[in-house]
Amino acid sequence: MHQAEIAAAQAYIRLLSATRAALAEPAEAPLYLPLLTSPIEEADEALRGAGLAGNEDRLFALVRELQPSLSGSDR
């Protein structure tokens, strides 16, 4: 795993966490959704920089390596 790939996977994980937090309280979501702009931009830039934009299979494999709990196998 290359450093750029690690950074992209980490950016995706941060975006996922921020999205979950923003949507945790559906009534409050409209207030928090604008706060996702920065994590979205960070993830997009990191994915492009690592050559992973459009390569979801590789991205999700990297995410599973970094954070196996996101694989869904522990449910």
Residue frames as a rotation matrix with the C-alpha (Angstrom) as fourth column:
MET 1
0.590 0.808 0.000 0.00
0.808 -0.590 0.000 0.00
0.000 0.000 -1.000 0.00
HIS 2
-0.366 -0.711 0.601 1.45
0.706 -0.632 -0.318 3.34
0.606 0.308 0.733 -1.05
GLN 3
-0.795 -0.017 -0.607 1.34
0.497 -0.592 -0.634 6.46
-0.349 -0.806 0.479 1.13
ALA 4
-0.836 0.519 -0.180 -1.08
-0.542 -0.726 0.423 8.20
0.089 0.451 0.888 -1.28
GLU 5
-0.306 0.737 -0.602 -3.40
-0.014 0.629 0.777 5.20
0.952 0.246 -0.182 -1.12
ILE 6
-0.472 0.080 -0.878 -3.26
0.856 0.281 -0.434 5.17
0.212 -0.956 -0.201 2.67
ALA 7
-0.927 0.095 -0.364 -4.06
0.036 -0.941 -0.337 8.88
-0.374 -0.325 0.868 2.74
ALA 8
-0.640 0.727 -0.248 -7.02
-0.551 -0.209 0.808 8.36
0.536 0.654 0.534 0.38
ALA 9
-0.215 0.553 -0.805 -8.42
0.442 0.790 0.425 5.49
0.871 -0.264 -0.414 2.44
GLN 10
-0.630 -0.069 -0.774 -8.01
0.765 -0.223 -0.604 7.52
-0.131 -0.972 0.193 5.63
ALA 11
-0.933 0.320 -0.167 -9.76
-0.342 -0.931 0.124 10.51
-0.116 0.173 0.978 4.03
TYR 12
-0.384 0.823 -0.418 -12.65
-0.252 0.342 0.905 8.25
0.888 0.453 0.076 3.02
ILE 13
-0.290 0.234 -0.928 -12.90
0.803 0.587 -0.103 6.88
0.521 -0.775 -0.358 6.57
ARG 14
-0.861 -0.035 -0.507 -12.98
0.349 -0.766 -0.540 10.44
-0.370 -0.642 0.672 7.96
LEU 15
-0.767 0.623 -0.156 -15.69
-0.564 -0.538 0.627 11.37
0.307 0.568 0.764 5.46
LEU 16
-0.257 0.674 -0.693 -17.71
0.201 0.738 0.644 8.31
0.945 0.026 -0.325 6.43
SER 17
-0.489 0.009 -0.872 -17.40
0.868 0.101 -0.485 9.17
0.084 -0.995 -0.058 10.12
ALA 18
-0.941 0.124 -0.316 -18.38
-0.067 -0.980 -0.185 12.80
-0.333 -0.153 0.930 9.52
THR 19
-0.596 0.757 -0.266 -21.36
-0.455 -0.045 0.890 11.72
0.662 0.652 0.371 7.43
ARG 20
-0.244 0.485 -0.840 -22.55
0.623 0.742 0.247 9.31
0.743 -0.463 -0.483 10.10
ALA 21
-0.687 -0.060 -0.724 -22.25
0.667 -0.446 -0.597 12.03
-0.287 -0.893 0.346 12.72
ALA 22
-0.926 0.325 -0.192 -24.13
-0.369 -0.883 0.289 14.53
-0.075 0.339 0.938 10.55
LEU 23
-0.348 0.828 -0.440 -26.96
-0.472 0.251 0.845 12.08
0.810 0.502 0.303 9.97
ALA 24
-0.882 -0.067 -0.466 -27.15
0.314 0.655 -0.688 10.71
0.352 -0.753 -0.556 13.51
GLU 25
-0.454 0.767 -0.454 -30.01
0.362 -0.307 -0.880 13.04
-0.814 -0.564 -0.138 14.36
PRO 26
-0.396 0.278 0.875 -32.21
0.918 0.098 0.385 13.25
0.021 0.955 -0.294 11.26
ALA 27
0.689 0.720 -0.087 -33.99
0.724 -0.690 0.019 16.37
-0.046 -0.076 -0.996 12.47
GLU 28
0.570 -0.569 -0.593 -30.64
-0.047 -0.743 0.668 18.15
-0.820 -0.353 -0.450 12.84
ALA 29
0.086 -0.603 0.793 -29.08
0.804 0.512 0.303 16.85
-0.589 0.611 0.528 9.61
PRO 30
0.646 0.161 0.746 -29.87
0.676 -0.575 -0.461 19.97
0.355 0.802 -0.480 7.53
LEU 31
0.945 -0.322 0.049 -27.79
-0.303 -0.812 0.499 22.00
-0.121 -0.486 -0.865 9.98
TYR 32
0.334 -0.867 0.371 -24.79
-0.252 0.297 0.921 19.69
-0.908 -0.401 -0.119 9.78
LEU 33
0.656 -0.046 0.754 -24.73
0.624 0.596 -0.506 18.65
-0.426 0.802 0.419 6.12
PRO 34
0.919 -0.353 0.173 -22.85
-0.150 -0.721 -0.677 21.82
0.364 0.596 -0.716 5.02
LEU 35
0.477 -0.774 0.416 -20.04
-0.749 -0.111 0.653 20.75
-0.459 -0.623 -0.633 7.36
LEU 36
0.522 -0.247 0.816 -19.37
0.308 0.947 0.090 17.81
-0.795 0.205 0.570 5.05
THR 37
0.986 -0.114 -0.123 -18.00
-0.161 -0.446 -0.880 20.05
0.046 0.888 -0.458 2.31
SER 38
0.280 -0.955 0.097 -14.45
-0.959 -0.274 0.073 19.97
-0.043 -0.113 -0.993 3.61
PRO 39
-0.150 -0.361 0.920 -14.26
-0.376 0.882 0.285 16.19
-0.914 -0.303 -0.269 4.19
ILE 40
0.740 0.447 0.503 -15.78
0.299 0.451 -0.841 15.60
-0.603 0.772 0.200 0.74
GLU 41
0.862 -0.461 -0.209 -13.19
-0.467 -0.565 -0.680 17.85
0.196 0.684 -0.703 -0.91
GLU 42
0.014 -0.890 0.456 -10.38
-0.920 0.167 0.354 16.20
-0.391 -0.424 -0.817 1.05
ALA 43
0.088 0.076 0.993 -11.52
-0.004 0.997 -0.076 12.72
-0.996 0.003 0.088 0.05
ASP 44
0.942 0.298 0.156 -11.99
0.160 0.009 -0.987 13.68
-0.295 0.955 -0.039 -3.61
GLU 45
0.611 -0.776 -0.160 -8.51
-0.772 -0.539 -0.336 15.22
0.175 0.329 -0.928 -3.78
ALA 46
-0.148 -0.683 0.716 -6.90
-0.766 0.537 0.354 12.26
-0.626 -0.496 -0.602 -2.02
LEU 47
0.405 0.376 0.833 -8.67
0.171 0.864 -0.473 9.75
-0.898 0.334 0.286 -4.28
ARG 48
0.994 -0.082 -0.067 -7.55
-0.088 -0.283 -0.955 11.58
0.059 0.956 -0.289 -7.42
GLY 49
0.373 -0.921 0.115 -4.00
-0.927 -0.375 0.002 11.92
0.041 -0.107 -0.993 -6.08
ALA 50
-0.258 -0.434 0.863 -3.80
-0.545 0.803 0.241 8.19
-0.798 -0.408 -0.444 -5.39
GLY 51
-0.755 0.017 -0.656 -5.34
-0.624 0.291 0.725 7.24
0.203 0.957 -0.209 -8.73
LEU 52
-0.905 0.422 0.061 -8.32
0.343 0.806 -0.483 5.71
-0.253 -0.416 -0.873 -6.96
ALA 53
-0.390 0.804 -0.448 -11.06
-0.620 -0.589 -0.518 7.96
-0.681 0.076 0.728 -8.33
GLY 54
0.285 0.610 -0.739 -13.47
-0.950 0.283 -0.132 5.55
0.129 0.740 0.660 -10.00
ASN 55
-0.291 -0.433 -0.853 -11.68
-0.259 0.894 -0.365 2.49
0.921 0.114 -0.373 -8.59
GLU 56
0.306 0.549 0.777 -14.01
-0.873 -0.163 0.459 1.69
0.379 -0.819 0.430 -5.71
ASP 57
0.872 0.014 -0.489 -12.93
0.077 0.983 0.167 -1.95
0.483 -0.183 0.856 -5.48
ARG 58
-0.080 -0.985 -0.151 -9.35
0.554 0.082 -0.829 -0.97
0.829 -0.150 0.539 -4.71
LEU 59
-0.377 -0.008 0.926 -10.43
-0.520 -0.826 -0.219 1.83
0.767 -0.564 0.307 -2.35
PHE 60
0.589 0.706 0.393 -12.71
-0.725 0.247 0.642 -0.44
0.356 -0.663 0.658 -0.33
ALA 61
0.650 -0.470 -0.597 -10.00
0.442 0.873 -0.207 -3.12
0.619 -0.130 0.775 -0.15
LEU 62
-0.441 -0.845 0.303 -7.65
0.255 -0.442 -0.860 -0.50
0.860 -0.302 0.410 1.30
VAL 63
-0.093 0.504 0.858 -10.30
-0.792 -0.560 0.243 0.70
0.603 -0.657 0.451 3.73
ARG 64
0.867 0.429 -0.253 -10.88
-0.231 0.797 0.558 -2.88
0.441 -0.425 0.790 4.91
GLU 65
0.159 -0.893 -0.421 -7.13
0.609 0.425 -0.670 -3.25
0.777 -0.150 0.611 5.51
LEU 66
-0.653 -0.451 0.608 -7.02
-0.074 -0.761 -0.645 -0.06
0.754 -0.466 0.463 7.58
GLN 67
-0.618 0.537 0.574 -10.29
-0.761 -0.225 -0.609 -0.54
-0.198 -0.813 0.547 9.43
PRO 68
-0.944 0.180 -0.276 -11.63
0.050 0.907 0.418 -4.10
0.326 0.381 -0.865 9.19
SER 69
-0.636 0.746 -0.196 -14.70
0.395 0.097 -0.914 -3.16
-0.663 -0.659 -0.356 11.23
LEU 70
-0.252 0.539 -0.804 -16.04
-0.661 -0.702 -0.264 -1.31
-0.707 0.465 0.534 8.16
SER 71
-0.924 -0.184 -0.335 -16.19
-0.378 0.576 0.725 -4.52
0.060 0.796 -0.602 6.15
GLY 72
0.000 1.000 -0.003 -19.57
-0.949 0.000 0.315 -5.46
0.315 0.003 0.949 7.58
SER 73
-0.145 -0.106 -0.984 -18.34
-0.124 0.988 -0.088 -8.90
0.982 0.110 -0.157 8.59
ASP 74
-0.953 -0.237 -0.189 -18.73
0.156 0.150 -0.976 -8.10
0.260 -0.960 -0.106 12.30
ARG 75
-0.487 0.846 0.220 -22.48
-0.861 -0.507 0.046 -7.61
0.150 -0.167 0.974 12.06
